[in-house]
């Protein structure tokens, strides 16, 4: 969505073409890109950016450079993405602490194709949200089965 692979080293570049049903499959590259978009959005929100303006892409909105200019630091895009991940982990830890179960925080079953539609463009398709969520949670260093941040991750980030 933000073309982050153009600015952040190590992110996969999505293919130009995909088959009709492939957008409903779970793979490591999709999970990594969704986690990267979450990190970027947390960083942008913390900076007071407008989501609408960010849709033109990370190459046209020099968020990392603006943050460096504002702070006087020379932080890399990869380091900023770590900051976004830390924010997301803090949010997740807060929610868990206050009784929000990550497994209960999914879209409605009908939106995920459960049960699959019997006719129309998405006939017979559904999203394996459990596999996707597990991979997403692991991208942040959280428990893949529960979605709760691990003690090791919280310690590494200095979150108590």
Secondary structure, DSSP 8 states (H G I E B T S, - for coil): ---GGGTSTT-----S---TTGGGS--HHHHHHHHHHHHHHHHHHHHT--HHHHTT-TTTS-HHHHHHHHHT----HHHHHHHHHHHHHHHHHHHHHTT--GGG-S--GGGGTSS-BSSSTTBT----HHHHHHHHHHHTTB-TTT--B-HHHHHHHT--
